[in-house]
């Protein structure tokens, strides 16, 4: 936490005063306790005029149309474009961060575009995006902005997606996820040691969020685990993670294993071999999970969706591109009629693997 000048800000929603004169932010499990002029570890939530404020409301590091599969979400409106954006900062300190230039940035370093919630909702509608994703950095830390954008999107029939590490406090969870139609939560590892050493966070807090979203909300949930050689990729850890997901969240929950590449403060570790992801997928399937995927590698079999009843390929994929579709209008397997968990339209989108930067002119 440090003292510095702050720009335009809006009041935060979750905080309280302590007896010692400090103010505690309650958005995430860090519970940063601040004196006047200090910012929390996330860098964007601060104490100003004796209250917690969000200093990045209405400002973004940029907007882009992405394939929904890139989030990754394989069971939520497949093939459709999603308007993606983030802000700056993060409430974890992952040494392997793949978006460190945004998540580790100081607010004013990266926030070049301004847009109101209504601006973003209209831009999504006009661009043909079926959803808006809060991504690139964790939307938990810009909760007030994300929640307001979600409400504006819902007003015009656009869905919303949170790509998050799930490191959010119990008091803030209900409002945050009530606004989200889907979420992909990073389950970064399956030991407290991993979270403590590489993220300065807590596994239990993330597991609590996963249980909350799965059992107490209507938000569609998928999970991603980035496998890092020698850190969280052992067969034992992958097996324990997969068994927990199957038993506590259910066999229909999609799980993505993705490949690490050297970045940020872990450039001395090699990229994840494809064989490691394929082995992890096999372990998870053996644990009873029905929809397990590999990512950041070329693996058509590991990126396609199969019917757990008859084994037919229901959605064929080559990277982010849909190559075949065998679901009926109700999202059931065309071969045997078994339901495929998720949210589908009668026909898939045709967006493919394109990435299209978008400029939103503030009204």
C-alpha positions in Angstrom: 0.0 0.0 0.0 1.3 3.4 -0.9 0.3 7.1 -0.8 0.0 8.9 -4.1 -2.2 11.3 -5.9 -5.5 9.9 -7.3 -7.5 10.8 -10.3 -11.3 10.8 -10.8 -12.9 8.2 -8.6 -16.3 6.9 -7.6 -17.4 5.6 -4.1 -16.8 2.0 -3.5 -19.6 -0.3 -2.3 -18.0 -2.6 0.2 -15.9 -1.2 3.1 -16.2 -0.3 6.7 -14.4 1.8 9.3 -12.1 0.3 12.0 -11.7 1.4 15.5 -8.1 2.4 14.9 -9.1 5.0 12.3 -8.3 3.0 9.3 -10.9 2.0 6.6 -11.1 -1.6 5.5 -11.9 -2.6 1.9 -14.2 -5.7 1.9 -14.2 -6.5 -1.8 -11.7 -9.2 -1.6 -10.1 -11.5 1.0 -7.1 -9.2 1.3 -9.2 -6.8 3.4 -6.7 -3.9 2.9 -6.8 -1.5 5.8 -6.0 2.0 4.6 -5.1 5.4 6.0 -6.1 8.5 4.0 -4.4 8.7 0.7 -3.4 5.0 0.6 -4.2 2.5 -2.2 -4.7 -1.2 -1.7 -2.6 -3.9 -3.2 -4.8 -3.9 -6.3 -3.7 -0.3 -6.8 -7.1 0.9 -8.1 -9.1 0.9 -4.8 -8.1 3.7 -2.5 -9.1 5.7 0.6 -10.1 9.1 -0.4 -12.2 11.6 1.8 -12.6 8.9 4.5 -14.1 6.3 2.2 -13.0 3.6 -0.2 -13.2 4.6 -3.8 -12.6 3.0 -7.2 -10.2 5.1 -9.2 -10.6 3.5 -12.6 -14.4 3.8 -13.2 -15.2 4.4 -16.8 -11.6 3.9 -18.1 -10.3 1.0 -20.0 -7.0 -0.4 -21.4 -8.9 -1.0 -24.7 -11.8 -2.8 -26.3 -11.7 -5.8 -28.7 -14.0 -8.2 -30.3 -12.9 -11.8 -29.5 -14.2 -15.3 -30.0 -16.1 -16.4 -26.8 -13.9 -19.5 -26.9 -10.9 -17.4 -26.0 -12.2 -16.6 -22.5 -12.3 -19.7 -22.5 -16.0 -20.6 -22.6 -16.9 -23.6 -24.7 -20.5 -24.1 -23.5 -21.7 -20.5 -23.7 -23.0 -19.2 -27.0 -20.3 -21.1 -29.1 -18.9 -19.3 -32.1 -20.2 -15.8 -31.1 -18.1 -12.6 -30.7 -17.7 -11.1 -27.3 -16.7 -7.5 -26.7 -13.8 -7.7 -24.3 -12.2 -5.1 -22.1 -10.2 -4.6 -18.9 -8.9 -1.8 -16.8 -5.6 -2.0 -14.7 -4.3 -3.6 -11.6 -5.0 -6.9 -9.8 -5.6 -8.2 -6.3 -3.2 -11.2 -6.8 0.5 -11.1 -7.5 0.9 -14.2 -9.7 4.5 -14.5 -10.8 3.4 -16.3 -14.0 0.9 -13.7 -15.1 0.2 -13.9 -18.8 -1.3 -10.4 -18.9 1.2 -8.7 -16.6 1.5 -5.5 -18.8 -2.2 -4.8 -17.9 -2.7 -6.4 -14.5 0.6 -5.1 -13.1 0.2 -1.6 -14.6 -0.4 1.5 -12.5 -3.8 2.9 -13.5 -2.7 5.8 -15.6 -0.1 3.8 -17.5 -2.7 1.8 -19.5 -6.1 3.4 -19.3 -6.4 5.2 -22.6 -10.1 4.9 -23.4 -13.1 6.2 -21.6 -16.6 4.7 -21.9 -19.7 4.8 -19.8 -21.7 1.5 -19.1 -24.3 2.7 -21.6 -21.6 3.4 -24.2 -20.2 -0.2 -23.9 -23.7 -1.8 -24.0 -24.5 0.1 -27.2 -21.2 -0.7 -28.8 -21.7 -4.4 -28.1 -25.2 -4.2 -29.6 -24.0 -2.3 -32.7 -21.0 -4.5 -33.3 -23.0 -7.7 -33.2 -21.4 -9.0 -30.0 -23.6 -11.4 -28.1 -21.9 -10.6 -24.8 -19.4 -8.3 -23.0 -16.5 -9.8 -21.2 -14.7 -8.2 -18.2 -11.2 -9.7 -18.8 -7.5 -9.0 -19.3 -7.3 -8.0 -15.6 -9.6 -9.2 -12.8 -13.0 -7.5 -12.8 -13.4 -8.1 -9.0 -11.2 -5.0 -8.4 -13.4 -2.8 -10.6 -16.6 -4.3 -9.2 -18.7 -1.0 -9.4 -17.8 -0.4 -13.0 -18.4 -4.1 -14.0 -21.8 -4.3 -12.2 -23.0 -1.1 -13.8 -21.9 -2.2 -17.3 -23.6 -5.6 -16.7 -26.9 -3.8 -15.8 -26.7 -1.6 -19.0 -26.0 -4.6 -21.1 -28.9 -6.5 -19.6 -31.2 -3.6 -20.5 -30.4 -4.0 -24.2 -30.3 -7.8 -24.3 -26.5 -8.3 -24.3 -25.1 -10.9 -21.9 -22.0 -10.5 -19.7 -19.0 -12.6 -18.8 -16.6 -12.3 -15.9 -13.1 -13.8 -16.4 -11.8 -13.8 -12.9 -9.5 -15.6 -10.4 -12.5 -15.7 -8.0 -10.6 -13.9 -5.3 -13.6 -12.0 -3.9 -15.0 -11.5 -0.5 -18.2 -13.1 0.7 -20.1 -9.8 1.1 -19.3 -8.7 -2.5 -20.0 -12.1 -4.2 -23.8 -11.8 -4.5 -23.9 -8.5 -6.2 -21.0 -9.2 -8.5 -22.2 -12.6 -9.8 -25.9 -11.5 -9.9 -24.9 -9.4 -12.9 -22.9 -12.1 -14.7 -24.5 -14.5 -17.2 -21.3 -16.6 -17.3 -17.9 -16.7 -15.7 -14.6 -18.5 -16.2 -12.8 -18.8 -12.9 -9.1 -19.5 -12.7 -8.3 -22.3 -10.3 -4.6 -21.6 -10.4 -3.5 -24.7 -8.5 -4.8 -27.0 -5.8 -2.5 -26.4 -2.8 -2.3 -23.6 -0.4 1.4 -23.6 -0.9 1.0 -22.8 -4.6 -1.3 -19.9 -3.9 0.9 -18.6 -1.1 4.2 -18.9 -2.9 3.2 -17.8 -6.4 0.1 -15.7 -6.0 0.2 -14.4 -2.4 -3.4 -15.6 -2.1 -5.5 -18.4 -0.6 -6.9 -21.5 -2.3 -9.8 -21.8 0.2 -11.1 -18.4 -0.8 -11.3 -19.4 -4.4 -12.9 -22.7 -3.6 -15.6 -20.9 -1.6 -16.3 -18.7 -4.7 -16.5 -21.7 -6.9 -19.0 -23.4 -4.6 -21.0 -20.2 -4.3 -21.3 -19.6 -8.0 -22.1 -23.2 -8.8 -24.7 -23.8 -6.1 -26.2 -20.4 -5.3 -26.3 -18.5 -8.6 -27.6 -19.0 -12.2 -24.3 -17.9 -13.6 -22.8 -20.4 -16.1 -19.4 -21.6 -14.8 -16.3 -23.0 -16.4 -12.9 -23.4 -14.8 -9.4 -22.9 -16.2 -6.1 -24.2 -14.7 -2.8 -23.0 -16.2 -0.4 -26.0 -15.8 3.1 -24.8 -15.0 5.9 -27.4 -15.2 7.1 -28.4 -11.8 4.6 -26.2 -9.9 1.1 -27.6 -10.3 1.2 -30.2 -13.0 1.8 -33.4 -11.1 -0.6 -36.3 -11.7 -1.4 -36.2 -8.0 -2.4 -32.6 -7.9 -4.3 -32.7 -11.2 -6.1 -35.8 -9.9 -7.1 -34.1 -6.6 -8.3 -31.0 -8.4 -10.3 -33.0 -10.9 -11.9 -35.2 -8.2 -12.9 -32.1 -6.1 -14.5 -30.5 -9.2 -16.4 -33.6 -10.0 -17.6 -34.3 -6.5 -18.3 -30.7 -5.3 -19.3 -28.9 -8.5 -20.6 -31.8 -10.6 -19.5 -33.8 -13.7 -21.0 -31.4 -16.2 -18.8 -28.5 -15.3 -16.3 -27.8 -18.1 -12.6 -27.8 -17.0 -9.9 -26.3 -19.2 -6.2 -27.1 -18.8 -4.1 -24.5 -20.6 -0.4 -24.3 -21.4 2.0 -21.9 -19.6 4.5 -19.9 -21.5 7.5 -18.1 -19.9 6.4 -14.7 -18.8 6.6 -12.0 -16.1 8.7 -13.3 -13.2 8.9 -16.9 -14.4 10.8 -16.7 -17.6 13.2 -19.4 -16.4 10.6 -22.1 -16.7 9.9 -23.9 -20.0 6.5 -23.8 -21.7 4.1 -26.6 -20.8 4.6 -29.6 -23.1 1.4 -30.7 -25.0 1.7 -34.1 -23.5 1.2 -32.7 -20.0 -2.1 -31.2 -21.0 -3.3 -34.3 -22.7 -2.3 -36.4 -19.6 -4.2 -33.9 -17.4 -7.3 -34.2 -19.6 -7.2 -38.0 -19.4 -6.9 -37.8 -15.6 -9.9 -35.4 -15.3 -12.0 -37.6 -17.6 -11.1 -40.7 -15.4 -12.3 -38.6 -12.4 -15.7 -38.4 -13.9 -15.7 -35.0 -15.6 -17.6 -35.0 -18.9 -16.2 -31.9 -20.6 -12.4 -31.4 -20.3 -10.4 -29.3 -22.7 -6.8 -28.4 -23.5 -5.8 -24.8 -24.5 -2.9 -22.8 -25.8 -1.8 -25.8 -27.9 -3.0 -27.3 -31.2 -5.2 -30.3 -30.1 -8.5 -30.6 -32.0 -9.5 -33.7 -30.0 -8.9 -31.9 -26.7 -10.7 -28.8 -27.8 -13.9 -30.4 -29.2 -17.0 -31.3 -27.2 -18.2 -34.9 -27.1 -21.4 -36.5 -25.9 -20.8 -38.3 -22.6 -23.6 -40.8 -23.4 -22.9 -42.0 -27.0 -19.4 -40.4 -27.6 -20.4 -38.5 -30.7 -18.6 -35.2 -31.4 -21.2 -32.5 -30.8 -19.0 -29.5 -31.4 -15.8 -29.8 -33.4 -13.1 -27.2 -32.9 -9.8 -26.2 -34.4 -8.5 -23.7 -31.9 -11.2 -21.0 -31.6 -12.9 -22.0 -34.8 -16.0 -24.3 -34.9 -15.5 -27.0 -37.5 -18.6 -29.1 -37.0 -21.9 -28.8 -35.1 -24.1 -31.7 -34.0 -26.5 -30.2 -31.5 -30.2 -29.9 -32.1 -32.2 -26.7 -31.5 -32.5 -27.5 -27.8 -28.8 -28.1 -27.1 -29.0 -31.9 -27.2 -26.8 -34.4 -28.9 -28.1 -34.8 -32.5 -27.1 -38.5 -32.4 -28.7 -39.7 -29.2 -30.7 -36.7 -27.7 -28.6 -36.4 -24.5 -28.5 -32.8 -23.2 -25.2 -30.9 -23.5 -24.7 -28.7 -20.4 -24.5 -25.0 -21.3 -26.2 -22.2 -23.1 -26.7 -22.6 -26.9 -28.6 -21.0 -29.7 -30.2 -23.0 -32.6 -27.1 -22.5 -34.8 -23.5 -21.6 -33.8 -22.0 -18.3 -34.4 -19.6 -17.8 -37.3 -17.1 -15.4 -35.7 -14.2 -17.8 -35.9 -10.7 -16.9 -34.5 -10.8 -13.2 -35.4 -9.6 -10.5 -33.1 -10.8 -7.0 -34.0 -9.8 -4.0 -31.9 -12.7 -1.6 -31.3 -12.8 2.1 -30.5 -15.7 3.3 -28.4 -16.5 7.0 -28.7 -17.7 8.3 -25.4 -21.2 9.9 -25.6 
